[in-house]
């Protein structure tokens, strides 16, 4: 094992991530599980890197969104002989953010860390890497990435929002528990917007690539939720007595190999954050009409990802597994078992927010005209009207299909999704038929194939929780 990570190994990690998830922009990159990509020699240049047949062991890599950045980092560290570890953290709740109480490194010994982790039983790779990953998956969760930005006792530290720091491998922690990993930056060119691409994993194991935009990357400042934003893995070094430890925030800031610790994101309001990201992605003014089109495309991608999620639930229903138990309260967003795998409350909340973003894009341009290459012969009001006309024409033209309960295909448009936004506030229950989960009207031709409904007790719960979706506010953990 090498003593420490460095800028060279970090750069190689970024290159590996970018290659692993490389695909043309117009390709919807999606795998049913992470191991599908890792077993692709054309993508994974570390395949069988150790020459031990280590990638022929048929290990199943099926991380959820919280696990994904850790699985990627652990896999790379395992291949390159680099140190790795993960924290044992709370999920937060009762008005308090998540915090970590211990750190488990790959050293197979007791460690009394000086960085606040305390005594902790260390995990080793004496068994198989697959067993280690199972331990890792049991140890990390959505709270692990949401620790306060100024906390030293964490796996991740915040970085400034710049082109140089937002490299592939950078982790994004949203305030409500979703986690993504940056995989590529596409510079602004040809009058188009710059793009950040990221991947996430869903509870059913699906790994998919998506664009950075408000619909996928939620941001809000709330100390009780923890520290959201872009973060990188904290460097691990060999310290006194050959014991692994993590660099502190001050050490990272002063380290010439890194020097990128920053609390800038903690000072940004929601609008400031998205404005700053717009500036990083697209330093030059954008054509407002083209920007409108690209925003609609981002929504379209998000809707198509939901098609896959709902289809997975339909297949589960058809497997004769019986009724899925529904948790109580805020735990509908964060639990385990079939509800976590096949319900979509968090994804649907993000979709509802995305609909608001697209609907409000003309107002956004009017608010920040300096960010756009406004036509000299048109007023801001004229451009806003033109953008509204683009919405009116594009939404009915963008179509997608989903599979109904009887296996037949049904086609919808993005306009249908907008029109059904109210129905989508209660469309996340896997015990409902897929037609209902897409907002099909009762007694319509579309709904004629629906034969399955959530039980009345669950419907009562959903009615009670509907305000969270209507107000676009995920409730805090208690």
N, C-alpha and C positions, 0 to 999 in steps of 0.2 A: 504494500500500500504506500502511495506517495504521501508526503507529509501534509500537504495542504493544496487547496485550490489556488489558482493564480489567474491573471488576466488571460494567459495563453489557454489554460484549460477551460475557462469561461467562454472564450471565443470559439473553441472547438465545440463546446456544448451548444452554443447558439447555432453553429453551422450544422450540427447533427439534427437539432430540432427543425431547422428550416428545411433541410433535405428530406427528413422523415415525412413532413406534411406538405411537400411541394406538389403543386398542381396548377394548371392554368386558372385564371380568375373566373372563367365561365364554367368551370367544373365544380359540381357540388361534392366536395370530398367528404365522404362519410363511411365509417366502418362499423360493423356490428359490435366490435370489441377492439381494444388496443392491440392485441396480439396479431390481428390481421395485418396491420401495418408493420409491426416489428418483425414479422416473418417474411416480409418482402425485401429480398436482397437488393433490389434496385433502389429502394428508399433508405434502408437501414445499413449504413456503411460500417456499423459495428456488428453486423450479423456474424456470429461465430468468430469474433475478433480474437478471442482467447485460444482458438484452435482446439477446444475441448468438446466440441459438439454441444455447447451450452444452450444454443438456440434450437436444438432439435429435441428438447425435452418435453415439448408440447405443454409448456406452462400456459395456463389460461390467464391472460391479463384482462380483467374486467373492472377497472376502477370507476368510481363515480366521480363527480366533478371535484370534490375535495381531495380525492386520492390521486387524480391524474397528474398534477405537477410533481407529487412525491414519487409516483411510479417512474416517471420519466427521469427524474434526477437520480433515483436509486439505481435504475438500469444503467445509466451512463457511468455513475460512480463505480458500480460493480465491474463494468467492462474495463474502465481505465485505472482501477486500483486506487480510487480516491476515497477519502473519508466521507461518511454519510451519517446522518442522525435525524431524529424527529422528536418533537416535543409532545408531552402529554398535557393537554389543555382543557379548560372548561369550555362550555358553549356560550357562556354568558347568560344573563337573565336577571330578573328582579332589579332592572335599572343599571346593571353593571356589565361592562364589556367582557369578552373572553380573556382569560389569563392562563399562563402555563405554569405547571407545578413541577415538571421534571423533564429531562432530556435524555433520550436513549440513543447512544451512538453505536457504531458497529464494533466497538471494543468490548470484548467479552470479560468485563471486570466491573467492580464497583467503582463509581466515580463520585467524588464529592466536589462538585463544580463550584468555582468562585463566581460564576455569572448569575447565580440565583437559582440554578436548577435543583440544587440539593442532591442528597444521595439518591441514586437511581440504579436499578438493575440494568446493566447494559446488554444489548442484544448482539449476537454474533452471527456470522454466516457459516457456523459450523454445520448447520443443517443445510437444506437446499435453499436456493434463492427464492424459489416459489413459496416455501414456507415463510421466509422472511417477509415477502410481500403480503402474505395473509396477515401476519402480525402488524405490518405497517398499515394495512387497510383498516384493521380494528383499532389502530391507535390514533389516526388523524380523522378530522371531521371538519365541518364547515366553520367552526369557531377557530380552528388552528390558524387560518390565514387572516382572521379579522382582529387580531390582537392590536392594541393601541400602537400608533405609529412611533411613539417615543420609547416603547418598551424594549429593553435589551434582551430579555429572556424569551426570545422568539426565534422561529426558524427563518422568518422573512423580515426584511427591512425596507422602508420606503425609499424610492428614488425620485429625482426631479423629472418633470415631464419634458424631455428633450429627445431629439432624434437619436443621439448617441446612447442614452440610457435605456430607451425602450427597445431593447434587442430581443431576438427570439429567445424564449425561455423565461422571459419576465412574466410574473404571475399577476393576475388581476383578481382582487378580492372585492366582491360587491358587498354592500352593507347588510344584505339579507341572506348571505350565505353561499351564493353561487361563486364559482371559481373558474377562471379561464387562463390559458397560457398563450402568450403571443408567439406566433410562428413565422411571421414575415412582415416586412414593411415595404409597400410599393410606393416609391416616390411620386410626387405630383408631376405630371407630364401631359403634354398635348392638350392642355386646357381642362383636363379632368382633375378630380380631387385625388390627393394622396390617400392611401388605404393602409390600415393596420389589419392584419388577419390573425385570428386566434382560434384555438380549438378548446372544446370543452367535452366533458363526458356526462351522459345522462344516467339516471339510476338504473336504466335497463341495460347499460353497458355501451350504448352507442357513442362513438367518438365522431364529432363533426367539426368542420371548419366554418367559421363565420366572420363577418366583418365587424370592426369596431363601430358602434353607433349607440345612440341612447337606448335603443330597444334591447340590446344585448348586454351593455355595460352600465348597470345602474350605479348611481352615485348620490349619496346624501350624507350630510354631516350630522351625526347623532352619537354623542359619547357612549350612550348605553349600548349601541350596536357594535362598537369597536372602531378600528381604523380601516376604512375602505381605500381602494386605489391600487396603483401599480407598485409591486414589490419584487425584490429579488432574493434568492436564497442567501442566507447569511454564510459567509466563508467559514470553513472549519479548518483549524490549524492544530498542529501538535504542540502542546504547551509543556509546562513543567512536569517532570517525571513521566514524560512520554504519554501524557493523557490528552486526549482530544478535547478541544473546547471551541466555542464559537467566538468570533470577533464581536466586540461591543460596537455600538453605534459610533462612538468617538473614534475607535480604532479603524473602522471602515472609512470614516470621513478623512482620516489622516494617512491611510494606506495608499501608496502610489499605484498599487495594482488595482485599486477600486476607486476610492474618493468620491463615491456617488450617493452617500447617505444624505437624505434631505427630508425636512418636514414641510416642504412647500405645499404638498397636497392637503395638509391639515388646515391650511389657511384659506382654502378655496371654497366658495359656495358652490352649489350644484351648477348654476349657470356659468360661473367662472371656470369650473373644471372642464365643462364641455367646450367652452370658448377657447380655453388653452389647448385642448386636444385638437380642435379645428385648426388652430394656428400651427401646431406641430406637424399635423398631417399635410396641410396645404398652406405653405407660407405665402403663396401668391393668391390674389383674389380669384374666386371661382365664378364660373358662369352660373347664374342662379337657376336657369332652366335645367342645365345638366346636373347640378347638385340635387334638384328636386327629383329627377329621374333616378339618380343613384340612391337616394333615400328610399324611394319606393322599391327599388331592387333589394335593398337590405331587408325591408319588411317582407317582401316576397320570399326571400331565403328563409326568414324566420318562420313563416307560415308553413313552408314545405318541410321544415324540421319537425314541426308539430304533426304533420301528416304521418311521419314515421313513428312518432311517439304514440299517437292514437291507434295506429295499425298494430303496434306491439301489444297494446291493451286488448284489441279485438282478438288477436291470435290467442292471448292468454284466456280470454273468455271462452273461446271455442275449444280450449283444451280441457274443459270440464272441471276446472279447479274450484268452482263454487264462488260464493260471495266473498268479496274482499272486505276485511274489517276496516272501518274508518276511524282514525284517531280523533281525539277531542281537541278543540281550540287550535292554538298556533302550531301544534305538532302536526297538523295536516301538511305543513310545508317541510317538515324535517322529521322523518321517522325511519323505520326499517321495514323490510318485508315487501309483500306484493303492493301495498299502498304506495310505498316509496318508488317502486319500480314502474308502476303503471298509471298512477294518478298524475295530474299535471297542474296542481295549483300554482306552484312557483313559476312554471313556464307560461301559464295562462296570464298570470299577473304581469309578467314581462311583456307578453303579447299585447295586453290592454294598454300598457304604457307606450309600447311601440306605435299603436294606432293613434294615440294622442300626439306623439311626436310627428308622425307623417301629416296628420290633420293640421297641426300647428306650424308646419314648416314655412308656409308663406308669411306668417306673423314673425317667425324667427328671422327670416331674411329682412323684413322691414325693420326689425329691431337692430340688426347688425349690418346695415348696407355697406359699411366699409370693408367687410369681408368678401364682398361679391363684386364682380365686374359689371356694374349696373350700366345698362345702355344709356348713352348720353341723351338720346331723344325721348326717354321715358322717365316718368316720375316713379318714386318708390311705390305709390299707390297703383300705378299702371303695372309695375312688375308683380306686385302682390296679386292683382287680378289675373295676370297671365299664369302665375303659378297655380292659382285656384282652378283655372281652366285645365291645366295639365292634370291635376288631380282628378277632375271630373271625367277626363277622357281616358286616363291611364288605368284607373282602378277597375273599370268594367272590362278592360282589354286584357288584364293579367289574370290568367286562368290556372287552376290546378285541380287535381282529382284526388278523391279519397275512396277507400273501399268500404262499401256499406256492409251491414250485418250478413246479408246473403251472398257476399262476394262480388257483387256488381259494383261498377265504378260510377261515381257521381261527380260531376264537374261543378265547381264553384269559381267565383271571381274574387279578387281582393275587395271589390265593392260589397260583395255578400258578407265578407268578414266584418267590414266596417258596419254594415247594417245590422249585424247580429251581435254587436259588442255587448249589449245588455244581456243577451242569452249566454254569452261566453263567460259571464260572471259566475255561472253555476254549471260549467261544462267540464269539470276536471275529474269527475268521479268515474273510475273504471267499471263500476257496476252498472252504469248507464250504457245504452247502445251507442255506437259511434255516430249515428245520425243525430242523436240528442247532443252529443259532445261537439258536434259542428253547428249546433244551433238550428237544426231543422225545425220548421214550424209544425205544430201538432196537426195531424190529419192531412198533411201535404203529401204529394207523390214521393218526395224525397224521404219522408218519415215512414212511408208505408211498410218498409222492411224492418222497422225497429220492433224488437220483441223483448227487450230487456230494460229494466228500470231499477234505479237504486231504491232500496227499501225506504218506507216512509220515515223511519227514525233518522236515516242519513239525510233525507231530504229536508227534514226539520233543521238539522245541523247546518246544512248548506245555506238555507234561508237565513239563519242567524249570522253566518259568516260572510254573507254576500256583501255587506258594507265594506269589508276590507278590499274587495275587488272593485267595487264601485268607486271608492275613494282613492284607489291605487296606493294603498298603504298597508304593507305587510305588518301584522301585529308583532310586538316584541315577545321574546320568550319569557316565561314566568317560572 
